[in-house]
């Protein structure tokens, strides 16, 4: 009886998948619904991401009593997100976006709870190990952008990426600006104030996972595979004229390189900005405001960026990304430490340059992969992005301790110029 029920369930699921593969109207409706569901999850995911970014370095500085290792939280968070990116990518490849993204967000929520316990116990070991786990939320938040592209055509992909990313802004901007509120709430329940934002992070990541688990049905990646298989079958029978889509390795390499370089520059400068500001007399509220503008610039322009990437091309916007990051580095390097206005401008440009690079690079990756291996490839690329962020975060504290924040910002700005030769090399491949 149980076996018969399973067979019936599988038959119903198969019929449902086939219905989508033969109906363009259903595909369009599911594409729009997927964007809505992923966007809702991104609101919560953005809040969880921003919470840790804002106070992670300050919490480590407080517990360790030195600036030299203030970049470690960012490094550990991004290192943890590297392992999680691989895990979420492979899980998504096997079971679909719903399973991979849900597991990733739930894991990130558990990591945030661990950080709270570490602060209460004053345990540096638990803090660092929990930040590794917390990184799963960051990786999942980033990989969610791919879910919107599974059913998008070639002229919609960058726009689809941007649609999901722009909703991250609501949570990402709210997170840093709730630092004082969450700090006071934490104190009221006997938790150190700097752990307060991680209470928000835990709740936000878990809610993001719940939204995806309940609402992301049917799974867009599973439907995309079914559509591709159906089209291939019809082509083989002579019912459809189509060309088999193959991977473009040059496109994957260039897309990955663009995102890796922008991630290194962004994470390195962003990580040490709170510490730099605190040394120049700014309070926690001011730090939260600057980081709020920065994260807002990382996500809010996405809708316009997506249209520009689709219209002007991936490589053009990659060059714009490098130029914007260079300008951000120069302003951060030469701005007086007590100037809130210039810090806001520099960090906003830093976020905008990252936005240009991420969307253009992501679109290149989607263009260059096929559905049978797409999620696995995307996960692997996001591992490289996370590892580059970890390197940037770890080195940032050492550079500032050995030299200055200005030196760090200049190095980051100059490094962003490497995007130009990368794009030049890409001209021999697919745009």
C-alpha beads as a LAMMPS data file, in Angstrom:
LAMMPS data file: protein, C-alpha beads

431 atoms
430 bonds

1 atom types
1 bond types

-500.0 500.0 xlo xhi
-500.0 500.0 ylo yhi
-500.0 500.0 zlo zhi

Masses

1 110.0

Atoms # bond

1 1 1 0.000 0.000 0.000
2 1 1 2.797 2.421 0.951
3 1 1 4.691 1.522 -2.240
4 1 1 1.594 2.168 -4.354
5 1 1 1.098 5.559 -2.700
6 1 1 4.706 6.499 -3.493
7 1 1 4.274 5.483 -7.144
8 1 1 1.069 7.546 -7.400
9 1 1 2.797 10.563 -5.829
10 1 1 5.719 10.285 -8.252
11 1 1 3.342 9.987 -11.210
12 1 1 1.437 13.100 -10.098
13 1 1 4.719 15.024 -9.652
14 1 1 5.949 13.890 -13.085
15 1 1 2.690 14.957 -14.727
16 1 1 2.900 18.339 -13.011
17 1 1 6.464 18.874 -14.260
18 1 1 5.455 17.948 -17.798
19 1 1 2.557 20.417 -17.659
20 1 1 5.037 23.214 -16.976
21 1 1 7.398 22.066 -19.724
22 1 1 4.624 22.259 -22.338
23 1 1 3.019 25.550 -21.230
24 1 1 4.829 28.852 -21.770
25 1 1 2.115 30.627 -19.783
26 1 1 2.733 28.412 -16.741
27 1 1 6.469 28.969 -17.106
28 1 1 6.023 32.754 -17.108
29 1 1 3.697 32.584 -14.098
30 1 1 6.167 30.397 -12.175
31 1 1 9.045 32.698 -13.125
32 1 1 7.189 35.676 -11.622
33 1 1 6.129 33.703 -8.544
34 1 1 9.703 32.520 -7.959
35 1 1 10.957 36.110 -8.058
36 1 1 8.357 37.110 -5.461
37 1 1 9.165 34.211 -3.096
38 1 1 12.936 34.662 -3.353
39 1 1 12.541 38.426 -2.883
40 1 1 10.596 37.889 0.357
41 1 1 13.305 35.559 1.655
42 1 1 15.949 38.130 0.684
43 1 1 14.383 40.750 2.949
44 1 1 15.018 38.490 5.947
45 1 1 18.344 37.252 4.587
46 1 1 19.588 40.829 4.151
47 1 1 18.836 41.634 7.783
48 1 1 20.744 38.551 8.930
49 1 1 23.723 39.388 6.734
50 1 1 23.944 43.026 7.807
51 1 1 23.765 42.250 11.530
52 1 1 27.034 40.320 11.591
53 1 1 28.864 42.632 9.197
54 1 1 28.192 45.673 11.376
55 1 1 29.440 44.466 14.762
56 1 1 31.510 41.341 14.073
57 1 1 34.838 43.201 14.070
58 1 1 33.861 45.240 17.137
59 1 1 32.884 42.116 19.074
60 1 1 36.223 40.464 18.296
61 1 1 38.098 43.650 19.200
62 1 1 36.298 43.802 22.537
63 1 1 36.917 40.130 23.383
64 1 1 40.550 40.037 22.194
65 1 1 41.596 43.540 23.312
66 1 1 43.493 44.314 20.068
67 1 1 42.836 45.656 16.547
68 1 1 45.262 43.273 14.861
69 1 1 42.698 40.474 14.670
70 1 1 39.602 42.631 14.147
71 1 1 39.451 41.404 10.555
72 1 1 39.190 37.773 11.650
73 1 1 35.388 37.715 12.138
74 1 1 34.859 38.829 8.544
75 1 1 37.459 36.307 7.388
76 1 1 35.872 33.463 9.358
77 1 1 32.381 34.434 8.229
78 1 1 33.443 34.409 4.583
79 1 1 35.510 31.242 5.053
80 1 1 32.444 29.546 6.517
81 1 1 30.393 30.822 3.614
82 1 1 32.889 29.175 1.236
83 1 1 32.173 25.716 2.620
84 1 1 28.472 26.498 2.754
85 1 1 28.452 27.714 -0.861
86 1 1 29.792 24.348 -2.002
87 1 1 27.294 22.515 0.212
88 1 1 24.299 24.615 -0.880
89 1 1 25.303 24.400 -4.555
90 1 1 25.607 20.613 -4.521
91 1 1 22.441 20.213 -2.450
92 1 1 20.564 22.452 -4.895
93 1 1 21.938 20.487 -7.850
94 1 1 20.651 17.242 -6.362
95 1 1 17.381 18.289 -4.715
96 1 1 16.564 21.693 -6.224
97 1 1 16.823 25.278 -4.993
98 1 1 14.245 24.806 -2.232
99 1 1 16.227 22.153 -0.359
100 1 1 19.618 23.828 -0.745
101 1 1 18.559 27.356 0.177
102 1 1 16.401 26.261 3.122
103 1 1 19.244 24.210 4.634
104 1 1 21.712 27.068 4.172
105 1 1 19.598 29.702 5.896
106 1 1 18.733 27.405 8.814
107 1 1 22.435 26.655 9.329
108 1 1 23.227 30.381 9.342
109 1 1 20.569 30.908 12.019
110 1 1 22.206 28.278 14.231
111 1 1 25.568 30.023 13.795
112 1 1 24.074 33.326 14.967
113 1 1 22.758 31.619 18.096
114 1 1 26.281 30.288 18.705
115 1 1 27.738 33.828 18.483
116 1 1 25.237 35.023 21.099
117 1 1 26.248 32.202 23.452
118 1 1 29.944 32.960 22.823
119 1 1 29.449 36.600 23.850
120 1 1 27.603 35.562 26.998
121 1 1 30.344 33.061 27.935
122 1 1 33.197 35.321 26.717
123 1 1 34.486 32.348 24.708
124 1 1 36.703 33.343 21.776
125 1 1 36.834 29.737 20.521
126 1 1 33.026 29.484 20.416
127 1 1 32.836 32.932 18.778
128 1 1 35.163 31.977 15.944
129 1 1 33.639 28.531 15.366
130 1 1 30.119 30.019 15.405
131 1 1 31.111 32.688 12.883
132 1 1 32.162 29.892 10.526
133 1 1 28.676 28.379 10.803
134 1 1 27.046 31.814 10.597
135 1 1 28.744 32.231 7.220
136 1 1 26.268 29.714 5.772
137 1 1 23.593 32.403 5.896
138 1 1 25.780 34.805 3.925
139 1 1 26.514 32.163 1.268
140 1 1 22.847 31.227 0.984
141 1 1 21.761 34.840 0.770
142 1 1 24.153 35.268 -2.152
143 1 1 23.162 32.018 -3.893
144 1 1 19.467 32.874 -3.703
145 1 1 20.082 35.324 -6.560
146 1 1 20.518 32.368 -8.921
147 1 1 17.043 30.975 -8.206
148 1 1 15.398 33.854 -10.029
149 1 1 17.386 33.136 -13.205
150 1 1 16.466 29.466 -13.642
151 1 1 13.388 30.257 -15.737
152 1 1 14.612 33.567 -17.216
153 1 1 15.613 33.911 -20.862
154 1 1 18.934 35.394 -21.966
155 1 1 17.612 38.968 -22.042
156 1 1 16.059 38.738 -18.571
157 1 1 18.857 37.171 -16.518
158 1 1 20.634 40.229 -15.143
159 1 1 17.267 41.860 -14.483
160 1 1 16.081 38.713 -12.653
161 1 1 19.223 38.749 -10.494
162 1 1 18.678 42.405 -9.688
163 1 1 14.990 41.916 -8.847
164 1 1 15.850 39.508 -6.034
165 1 1 18.854 41.502 -4.840
166 1 1 17.000 44.804 -4.566
167 1 1 14.707 43.351 -1.912
168 1 1 17.754 42.462 0.164
169 1 1 18.091 46.219 0.669
170 1 1 15.119 46.433 3.021
171 1 1 16.606 44.017 5.519
172 1 1 20.223 44.986 4.844
173 1 1 19.648 48.673 5.561
174 1 1 17.386 48.010 8.546
175 1 1 19.927 45.641 10.157
176 1 1 22.773 48.138 10.818
177 1 1 20.325 50.861 11.866
178 1 1 18.847 48.543 14.489
179 1 1 22.251 48.056 16.146
180 1 1 21.451 50.327 19.100
181 1 1 17.907 48.977 19.455
182 1 1 19.079 45.363 19.436
183 1 1 21.978 46.255 21.733
184 1 1 19.570 47.694 24.294
185 1 1 17.273 44.708 23.908
186 1 1 20.212 42.354 24.470
187 1 1 21.205 44.178 27.659
188 1 1 17.620 43.961 28.923
189 1 1 17.747 40.154 28.740
190 1 1 21.273 39.802 30.139
191 1 1 23.190 39.489 26.850
192 1 1 26.202 41.717 25.926
193 1 1 25.075 44.641 23.753
194 1 1 27.341 43.788 20.790
195 1 1 25.653 40.387 20.557
196 1 1 22.261 42.070 20.131
197 1 1 22.407 42.301 16.327
198 1 1 23.059 38.557 16.166
199 1 1 19.684 37.973 17.864
200 1 1 18.170 39.733 14.866
201 1 1 20.434 37.712 12.568
202 1 1 19.301 34.376 14.006
203 1 1 15.608 35.224 13.679
204 1 1 16.047 36.672 10.174
205 1 1 17.947 33.692 8.721
206 1 1 15.536 31.147 10.200
207 1 1 12.531 33.076 8.840
208 1 1 14.156 33.223 5.386
209 1 1 14.544 29.438 5.450
210 1 1 10.928 28.923 6.493
211 1 1 9.649 31.159 3.661
212 1 1 11.595 29.204 1.040
213 1 1 10.652 25.807 2.456
214 1 1 6.943 26.600 2.441
215 1 1 6.577 28.753 -0.680
216 1 1 9.220 27.728 -3.249
217 1 1 7.047 25.109 -4.942
218 1 1 7.382 23.841 -7.614
219 1 1 11.133 24.161 -7.633
220 1 1 12.360 26.480 -10.446
221 1 1 15.588 24.564 -11.094
222 1 1 13.733 21.231 -11.366
223 1 1 11.256 22.798 -13.806
224 1 1 14.115 24.330 -15.842
225 1 1 15.756 20.909 -16.155
226 1 1 12.470 19.360 -17.256
227 1 1 11.972 22.058 -19.887
228 1 1 15.507 21.552 -21.221
229 1 1 15.062 17.760 -21.329
230 1 1 11.695 18.093 -23.092
231 1 1 13.109 20.484 -25.692
232 1 1 16.035 18.159 -26.299
233 1 1 13.686 15.192 -26.739
234 1 1 11.505 17.132 -29.187
235 1 1 14.606 18.202 -31.081
236 1 1 15.786 14.618 -31.426
237 1 1 12.352 13.667 -32.813
238 1 1 12.525 16.514 -35.320
239 1 1 9.663 18.402 -33.688
240 1 1 11.787 21.313 -32.568
241 1 1 14.773 23.006 -34.126
242 1 1 17.252 23.845 -31.390
243 1 1 20.932 23.846 -30.624
244 1 1 22.261 22.036 -27.589
245 1 1 23.519 24.461 -24.992
246 1 1 27.065 23.754 -23.857
247 1 1 29.216 25.294 -21.162
248 1 1 31.366 28.288 -22.049
249 1 1 34.478 27.851 -19.900
250 1 1 35.903 31.270 -20.760
251 1 1 32.660 32.914 -19.656
252 1 1 32.743 31.005 -16.345
253 1 1 36.365 32.024 -15.683
254 1 1 35.760 35.691 -16.503
255 1 1 32.517 35.859 -14.498
256 1 1 34.245 34.280 -11.507
257 1 1 37.269 36.610 -11.785
258 1 1 35.048 39.706 -11.849
259 1 1 33.199 38.649 -8.694
260 1 1 36.370 37.533 -6.883
261 1 1 38.175 40.849 -7.414
262 1 1 35.188 42.963 -6.403
263 1 1 34.657 40.812 -3.310
264 1 1 38.275 41.178 -2.135
265 1 1 38.214 44.964 -2.461
266 1 1 34.773 45.407 -0.915
267 1 1 35.304 43.105 2.080
268 1 1 38.793 44.448 2.906
269 1 1 37.761 48.107 3.074
270 1 1 34.329 47.487 4.596
271 1 1 35.691 45.253 7.372
272 1 1 38.008 47.859 8.860
273 1 1 35.745 50.888 8.399
274 1 1 33.914 50.419 11.765
275 1 1 37.227 50.126 13.638
276 1 1 38.649 53.155 11.769
277 1 1 35.575 55.216 12.636
278 1 1 35.588 54.218 16.313
279 1 1 39.230 55.352 16.558
280 1 1 38.166 58.780 15.285
281 1 1 35.454 59.269 17.895
282 1 1 32.385 58.002 16.046
283 1 1 29.805 56.095 18.081
284 1 1 28.071 52.814 17.320
285 1 1 25.080 54.655 15.832
286 1 1 27.310 56.498 13.346
287 1 1 29.020 53.246 12.373
288 1 1 25.624 51.653 11.793
289 1 1 24.564 54.582 9.607
290 1 1 27.656 54.373 7.380
291 1 1 27.409 50.586 7.035
292 1 1 23.682 51.000 6.343
293 1 1 24.447 53.323 3.413
294 1 1 27.130 50.907 2.231
295 1 1 24.859 47.861 2.254
296 1 1 22.042 49.904 0.740
297 1 1 24.369 50.777 -2.162
298 1 1 25.275 47.101 -2.484
299 1 1 21.671 46.117 -3.185
300 1 1 19.298 49.054 -3.815
301 1 1 20.671 50.026 -7.275
302 1 1 20.274 46.406 -8.425
303 1 1 17.137 46.961 -10.477
304 1 1 18.817 49.640 -12.592
305 1 1 22.082 47.666 -12.694
306 1 1 20.313 44.577 -14.044
307 1 1 18.767 46.552 -16.904
308 1 1 22.154 48.143 -17.711
309 1 1 23.914 44.766 -17.697
310 1 1 21.280 43.295 -20.035
311 1 1 21.341 46.357 -22.342
312 1 1 25.008 47.454 -22.348
313 1 1 26.616 44.057 -21.814
314 1 1 28.351 42.165 -19.034
315 1 1 31.906 43.302 -19.813
316 1 1 31.074 47.011 -20.088
317 1 1 29.520 47.003 -16.624
318 1 1 32.505 45.065 -15.250
319 1 1 34.781 47.959 -16.307
320 1 1 32.370 50.428 -14.684
321 1 1 32.632 48.307 -11.523
322 1 1 36.428 48.604 -11.424
323 1 1 36.308 52.370 -11.970
324 1 1 33.743 52.860 -9.195
325 1 1 35.758 50.762 -6.727
326 1 1 38.903 52.753 -7.527
327 1 1 37.070 56.009 -6.770
328 1 1 35.743 54.536 -3.503
329 1 1 39.253 53.532 -2.434
330 1 1 40.699 56.964 -3.199
331 1 1 38.002 58.818 -1.247
332 1 1 38.289 56.441 1.739
333 1 1 42.088 56.826 1.708
334 1 1 42.184 60.625 1.699
335 1 1 39.015 61.467 3.654
336 1 1 39.551 62.899 7.164
337 1 1 38.681 60.249 9.753
338 1 1 36.130 62.494 11.442
339 1 1 34.197 63.251 8.212
340 1 1 30.904 61.340 8.260
341 1 1 29.857 62.692 4.859
342 1 1 32.997 61.502 3.030
343 1 1 32.870 58.115 4.773
344 1 1 29.264 57.687 3.636
345 1 1 30.219 58.634 0.048
346 1 1 33.236 56.297 0.017
347 1 1 31.361 53.315 1.462
348 1 1 28.363 53.948 -0.806
349 1 1 30.619 53.899 -3.873
350 1 1 32.274 50.760 -2.519
351 1 1 28.889 49.045 -2.319
352 1 1 27.860 50.313 -5.774
353 1 1 31.064 49.028 -7.408
354 1 1 30.502 45.634 -5.789
355 1 1 26.907 45.658 -7.088
356 1 1 28.037 46.295 -10.669
357 1 1 30.630 43.521 -10.464
358 1 1 28.385 40.947 -8.809
359 1 1 25.474 41.308 -11.234
360 1 1 27.614 41.401 -14.384
361 1 1 29.694 38.440 -13.167
362 1 1 26.642 36.447 -12.096
363 1 1 24.948 37.026 -15.464
364 1 1 28.081 35.750 -17.214
365 1 1 28.033 32.588 -15.086
366 1 1 24.361 31.900 -15.866
367 1 1 24.953 32.577 -19.591
368 1 1 27.865 30.145 -19.616
369 1 1 26.319 27.122 -17.847
370 1 1 23.653 24.531 -18.619
371 1 1 20.902 23.423 -16.233
372 1 1 22.311 19.924 -15.686
373 1 1 25.416 21.323 -13.955
374 1 1 24.435 24.955 -13.267
375 1 1 23.834 24.867 -9.499
376 1 1 27.018 22.869 -8.860
377 1 1 29.101 25.306 -10.939
378 1 1 27.477 28.297 -9.263
379 1 1 28.256 26.846 -5.853
380 1 1 31.888 26.286 -6.820
381 1 1 32.232 29.868 -8.084
382 1 1 30.697 31.190 -4.869
383 1 1 33.320 29.212 -2.932
384 1 1 36.009 31.228 -4.719
385 1 1 34.122 34.444 -3.954
386 1 1 33.870 33.533 -0.282
387 1 1 37.543 32.532 -0.034
388 1 1 38.594 35.800 -1.650
389 1 1 36.441 37.655 0.864
390 1 1 38.057 35.669 3.679
391 1 1 41.503 36.650 2.418
392 1 1 40.476 40.287 2.141
393 1 1 38.997 40.297 5.650
394 1 1 42.004 38.573 7.244
395 1 1 44.593 40.781 5.544
396 1 1 42.699 44.016 6.147
397 1 1 43.318 44.007 9.904
398 1 1 47.005 43.195 9.453
399 1 1 47.490 45.947 6.851
400 1 1 45.801 48.550 9.064
401 1 1 47.738 47.404 12.146
402 1 1 51.026 47.501 10.213
403 1 1 50.314 50.678 8.257
404 1 1 46.978 52.522 8.110
405 1 1 43.383 52.490 6.892
406 1 1 44.440 54.865 4.101
407 1 1 46.997 52.358 2.841
408 1 1 44.371 49.601 2.872
409 1 1 41.928 51.759 0.883
410 1 1 44.577 52.710 -1.700
411 1 1 45.650 49.101 -2.188
412 1 1 42.017 48.064 -2.625
413 1 1 41.343 50.794 -5.178
414 1 1 44.419 49.917 -7.235
415 1 1 43.582 46.197 -7.092
416 1 1 40.181 46.895 -8.674
417 1 1 41.960 48.062 -11.838
418 1 1 42.787 44.400 -12.566
419 1 1 39.221 44.115 -13.841
420 1 1 40.291 45.885 -17.039
421 1 1 42.770 43.223 -18.288
422 1 1 40.298 40.510 -17.237
423 1 1 37.631 42.088 -19.416
424 1 1 40.111 42.558 -22.294
425 1 1 40.871 38.837 -22.188
426 1 1 37.154 38.062 -22.191
427 1 1 36.684 39.739 -25.564
428 1 1 37.775 36.496 -27.182
429 1 1 34.839 34.713 -25.546
430 1 1 31.118 35.137 -25.239
431 1 1 29.867 38.437 -23.814

Bonds

1 1 1 2
2 1 2 3
3 1 3 4
4 1 4 5
5 1 5 6
6 1 6 7
7 1 7 8
8 1 8 9
9 1 9 10
10 1 10 11
11 1 11 12
12 1 12 13
13 1 13 14
14 1 14 15
15 1 15 16
16 1 16 17
17 1 17 18
18 1 18 19
19 1 19 20
20 1 20 21
21 1 21 22
22 1 22 23
23 1 23 24
24 1 24 25
25 1 25 26
26 1 26 27
27 1 27 28
28 1 28 29
29 1 29 30
30 1 30 31
31 1 31 32
32 1 32 33
33 1 33 34
34 1 34 35
35 1 35 36
36 1 36 37
37 1 37 38
38 1 38 39
39 1 39 40
40 1 40 41
41 1 41 42
42 1 42 43
43 1 43 44
44 1 44 45
45 1 45 46
46 1 46 47
47 1 47 48
48 1 48 49
49 1 49 50
50 1 50 51
51 1 51 52
52 1 52 53
53 1 53 54
54 1 54 55
55 1 55 56
56 1 56 57
57 1 57 58
58 1 58 59
59 1 59 60
60 1 60 61
61 1 61 62
62 1 62 63
63 1 63 64
64 1 64 65
65 1 65 66
66 1 66 67
67 1 67 68
68 1 68 69
69 1 69 70
70 1 70 71
71 1 71 72
72 1 72 73
73 1 73 74
74 1 74 75
75 1 75 76
76 1 76 77
77 1 77 78
78 1 78 79
79 1 79 80
80 1 80 81
81 1 81 82
82 1 82 83
83 1 83 84
84 1 84 85
85 1 85 86
86 1 86 87
87 1 87 88
88 1 88 89
89 1 89 90
90 1 90 91
91 1 91 92
92 1 92 93
93 1 93 94
94 1 94 95
95 1 95 96
96 1 96 97
97 1 97 98
98 1 98 99
99 1 99 100
100 1 100 101
101 1 101 102
102 1 102 103
103 1 103 104
104 1 104 105
105 1 105 106
106 1 106 107
107 1 107 108
108 1 108 109
109 1 109 110
110 1 110 111
111 1 111 112
112 1 112 113
113 1 113 114
114 1 114 115
115 1 115 116
116 1 116 117
117 1 117 118
118 1 118 119
119 1 119 120
120 1 120 121
121 1 121 122
122 1 122 123
123 1 123 124
124 1 124 125
125 1 125 126
126 1 126 127
127 1 127 128
128 1 128 129
129 1 129 130
130 1 130 131
131 1 131 132
132 1 132 133
133 1 133 134
134 1 134 135
135 1 135 136
136 1 136 137
137 1 137 138
138 1 138 139
139 1 139 140
140 1 140 141
141 1 141 142
142 1 142 143
143 1 143 144
144 1 144 145
145 1 145 146
146 1 146 147
147 1 147 148
148 1 148 149
149 1 149 150
150 1 150 151
151 1 151 152
152 1 152 153
153 1 153 154
154 1 154 155
155 1 155 156
156 1 156 157
157 1 157 158
158 1 158 159
159 1 159 160
160 1 160 161
161 1 161 162
162 1 162 163
163 1 163 164
164 1 164 165
165 1 165 166
166 1 166 167
167 1 167 168
168 1 168 169
169 1 169 170
170 1 170 171
171 1 171 172
172 1 172 173
173 1 173 174
174 1 174 175
175 1 175 176
176 1 176 177
177 1 177 178
178 1 178 179
179 1 179 180
180 1 180 181
181 1 181 182
182 1 182 183
183 1 183 184
184 1 184 185
185 1 185 186
186 1 186 187
187 1 187 188
188 1 188 189
189 1 189 190
190 1 190 191
191 1 191 192
192 1 192 193
193 1 193 194
194 1 194 195
195 1 195 196
196 1 196 197
197 1 197 198
198 1 198 199
199 1 199 200
200 1 200 201
201 1 201 202
202 1 202 203
203 1 203 204
204 1 204 205
205 1 205 206
206 1 206 207
207 1 207 208
208 1 208 209
209 1 209 210
210 1 210 211
211 1 211 212
212 1 212 213
213 1 213 214
214 1 214 215
215 1 215 216
216 1 216 217
217 1 217 218
218 1 218 219
219 1 219 220
220 1 220 221
221 1 221 222
222 1 222 223
223 1 223 224
224 1 224 225
225 1 225 226
226 1 226 227
227 1 227 228
228 1 228 229
229 1 229 230
230 1 230 231
231 1 231 232
232 1 232 233
233 1 233 234
234 1 234 235
235 1 235 236
236 1 236 237
237 1 237 238
238 1 238 239
239 1 239 240
240 1 240 241
241 1 241 242
242 1 242 243
243 1 243 244
244 1 244 245
245 1 245 246
246 1 246 247
247 1 247 248
248 1 248 249
249 1 249 250
250 1 250 251
251 1 251 252
252 1 252 253
253 1 253 254
254 1 254 255
255 1 255 256
256 1 256 257
257 1 257 258
258 1 258 259
259 1 259 260
260 1 260 261
261 1 261 262
262 1 262 263
263 1 263 264
264 1 264 265
265 1 265 266
266 1 266 267
267 1 267 268
268 1 268 269
269 1 269 270
270 1 270 271
271 1 271 272
272 1 272 273
273 1 273 274
274 1 274 275
275 1 275 276
276 1 276 277
277 1 277 278
278 1 278 279
279 1 279 280
280 1 280 281
281 1 281 282
282 1 282 283
283 1 283 284
284 1 284 285
285 1 285 286
286 1 286 287
287 1 287 288
288 1 288 289
289 1 289 290
290 1 290 291
291 1 291 292
292 1 292 293
293 1 293 294
294 1 294 295
295 1 295 296
296 1 296 297
297 1 297 298
298 1 298 299
299 1 299 300
300 1 300 301
301 1 301 302
302 1 302 303
303 1 303 304
304 1 304 305
305 1 305 306
306 1 306 307
307 1 307 308
308 1 308 309
309 1 309 310
310 1 310 311
311 1 311 312
312 1 312 313
313 1 313 314
314 1 314 315
315 1 315 316
316 1 316 317
317 1 317 318
318 1 318 319
319 1 319 320
320 1 320 321
321 1 321 322
322 1 322 323
323 1 323 324
324 1 324 325
325 1 325 326
326 1 326 327
327 1 327 328
328 1 328 329
329 1 329 330
330 1 330 331
331 1 331 332
332 1 332 333
333 1 333 334
334 1 334 335
335 1 335 336
336 1 336 337
337 1 337 338
338 1 338 339
339 1 339 340
340 1 340 341
341 1 341 342
342 1 342 343
343 1 343 344
344 1 344 345
345 1 345 346
346 1 346 347
347 1 347 348
348 1 348 349
349 1 349 350
350 1 350 351
351 1 351 352
352 1 352 353
353 1 353 354
354 1 354 355
355 1 355 356
356 1 356 357
357 1 357 358
358 1 358 359
359 1 359 360
360 1 360 361
361 1 361 362
362 1 362 363
363 1 363 364
364 1 364 365
365 1 365 366
366 1 366 367
367 1 367 368
368 1 368 369
369 1 369 370
370 1 370 371
371 1 371 372
372 1 372 373
373 1 373 374
374 1 374 375
375 1 375 376
376 1 376 377
377 1 377 378
378 1 378 379
379 1 379 380
380 1 380 381
381 1 381 382
382 1 382 383
383 1 383 384
384 1 384 385
385 1 385 386
386 1 386 387
387 1 387 388
388 1 388 389
389 1 389 390
390 1 390 391
391 1 391 392
392 1 392 393
393 1 393 394
394 1 394 395
395 1 395 396
396 1 396 397
397 1 397 398
398 1 398 399
399 1 399 400
400 1 400 401
401 1 401 402
402 1 402 403
403 1 403 404
404 1 404 405
405 1 405 406
406 1 406 407
407 1 407 408
408 1 408 409
409 1 409 410
410 1 410 411
411 1 411 412
412 1 412 413
413 1 413 414
414 1 414 415
415 1 415 416
416 1 416 417
417 1 417 418
418 1 418 419
419 1 419 420
420 1 420 421
421 1 421 422
422 1 422 423
423 1 423 424
424 1 424 425
425 1 425 426
426 1 426 427
427 1 427 428
428 1 428 429
429 1 429 430
430 1 430 431
